Amino acid sequence: MLSESDISLGETATWLRLVTRHVIEAFLGTLAVSHGWKKLYLISPWISDLPIECGLSLSQLLKGLKDYGTTAYVVTRPPVQEHDWHQEAVDRFAASGMASVVFVPELHTKLYCAYTSYGGFALLGSANLTVNSLRNQEIGVVVRERGAGKTLFRRLISEAAAIYRSPSRSVVCERRFQIRGR
């Protein structure tokens, strides 16, 4: 069985990492220790409440969005009756006022991107944004916006934005901006 490791692309390949254990934690854990969150793309067919074991609980994630004034672009499938946990997570993002949430019925992509004060990073892999992803056999690749990874990271951001704007989407809510001085 493989363990988490760096892909060997020479000594300078610090921009790419293969993850085979607790895949969603590779993104959320990095986000948890990053400062100055600017923009997030969270693209996952299923979303659940997240415990701290995921690297960042859902409550901490939502608090971080408010603390940093971050916009999260959340793309997911429409909830189904037998997955009330998915509806609850979507409702929490919507209620935060910090997320623009859309439903894309045919979504299968799992892509997570973050811009922070220290640069950008993305996770592309098989893990949903759920606590179950910690138990499942998952795989992912973390790409950092540095060196040779800049081009790939920017391509992933572009794809995330295109998925968010999918013609088949239905808008659940848009981020609420406060006008200062009024």
Beta strands, then each sheet from edge to edge (+ up, - down):
strand 1: 5-6
strand 2: 16-19
strand 3: 39-43
strand 4: 71-76
strand 5: 99-103
strand 6: 111-116
strand 7: 119-125
strand 8: 140-144
strand 9: 170-173
sheet 1: 1+ 2- 8+ 7- 6+ 3- 4- 5- 9+
end
